[in-house]
Amino acid sequence: MVDVKNVEKKLPTWVDGIIVGAFGGTFAGIALWAFDYGRERNAERRDGNRVYKWLHQNTEDLEGKRFRTTRTTASYTDLSQDRVRFLCSRDPRIKLSTGQKEDVWGLTEIVRRTDPPLDSGI
């Protein structure tokens, strides 16, 4: 014969189910967030390297060839203009032109060599 009192003690209560469900849901949520975060960072790194490599191959330390437009870069890298703008603005290897032309990007290593020195006098 089965002792009913012992069986009731071994079965989980509804509170235990809620606790297990809450921890399971939290863990699943964190795991999905971490996976999505990693996927986004990987895509940014991959696309950023694509833009950098294209700029590296298509810019020179010559007048008129230091910068490339967002539109041209987007066309050759098969990315949208917004995506190229976003990637260029976040990549420390790429610098936005501060000259008269808007929306043109160049490599920091080339642009910094050609920038005039800042006047430190007051």
C-alpha positions in Angstrom: 0.0 0.0 0.0 1.2 3.5 -0.8 1.5 6.0 2.0 -0.4 9.1 0.8 1.5 11.5 3.2 4.9 10.5 1.7 3.7 11.0 -1.9 2.4 14.5 -1.2 5.8 15.5 0.2 7.7 14.3 -2.8 5.5 16.0 -5.5 6.5 19.6 -6.3 4.0 22.3 -5.2 2.7 24.9 -7.6 5.1 27.4 -6.0 8.0 25.3 -7.0 6.7 25.2 -10.5 6.5 29.0 -10.6 10.0 29.3 -9.3 11.4 26.8 -11.9 9.4 28.5 -14.7 10.7 31.9 -13.7 14.3 30.8 -13.6 13.9 28.9 -16.9 12.3 31.9 -18.6 14.9 34.2 -17.3 17.7 32.0 -18.5 16.1 31.6 -21.9 15.6 35.3 -22.2 19.3 36.0 -21.3 20.5 33.3 -23.7 18.4 34.8 -26.6 19.6 38.3 -25.9 23.3 37.2 -25.7 22.9 35.3 -29.0 21.3 38.3 -30.7 23.9 40.7 -29.3 26.7 38.4 -30.6 25.1 38.1 -34.0 24.8 41.9 -34.3 28.4 42.6 -33.2 29.6 39.9 -35.7 27.7 41.6 -38.5 29.1 45.0 -37.5 32.6 43.7 -37.5 32.2 41.9 -40.8 30.6 44.8 -42.6 33.0 47.3 -41.0 36.0 45.3 -42.2 34.4 45.2 -45.7 34.1 49.0 -45.8 37.5 49.5 -44.3 39.2 47.2 -46.8 37.4 48.9 -49.7 38.4 52.4 -48.5 42.0 51.1 -48.0 42.1 49.9 -51.6 40.4 53.0 -53.1 41.9 56.0 -51.2 45.4 57.5 -51.6 47.4 60.2 -50.0 46.8 62.4 -53.0 44.7 65.5 -53.4 41.2 64.5 -54.4 41.7 60.8 -53.5 41.8 60.9 -49.7 38.0 60.6 -49.3 35.2 58.6 -50.8 31.5 59.4 -50.6 29.0 57.3 -48.7 27.1 56.6 -51.9 30.2 55.3 -53.7 31.3 53.2 -50.8 27.8 51.7 -50.4 27.6 50.9 -54.1 30.9 49.0 -54.1 30.4 47.2 -50.8 26.7 46.2 -51.5 25.6 47.9 -48.3 22.9 50.5 -47.8 24.1 54.2 -47.5 22.7 54.3 -43.9 24.6 51.1 -43.0 27.8 52.6 -44.4 27.3 55.8 -42.5 26.6 53.9 -39.3 29.7 51.7 -39.7 32.0 54.5 -40.7 30.9 56.6 -37.7 31.7 53.8 -35.3 35.0 52.7 -36.8 38.0 54.5 -35.3 40.0 53.7 -38.5 37.6 55.8 -40.6 37.2 59.5 -40.3 34.4 61.9 -41.6 35.7 64.8 -43.7 35.4 68.2 -42.0 35.9 70.0 -45.3 33.4 71.6 -47.7 32.1 68.3 -49.1 29.6 66.5 -46.9 29.2 62.8 -46.4 32.7 61.7 -47.4 34.9 59.3 -45.5 38.6 58.7 -45.4 41.1 56.5 -43.5 42.3 58.0 -40.3 45.9 57.1 -41.1 45.8 59.1 -44.3 43.7 62.0 -43.1 45.8 62.6 -40.0 49.0 62.8 -41.9 47.6 65.5 -44.2 45.7 67.5 -41.6 47.3 70.9 -40.9 48.6 71.1 -37.4 46.4 72.8 -34.8 47.4 76.3 -33.8 48.1 76.1 -30.1 48.5 79.8 -29.7 45.8 81.9 -28.1 
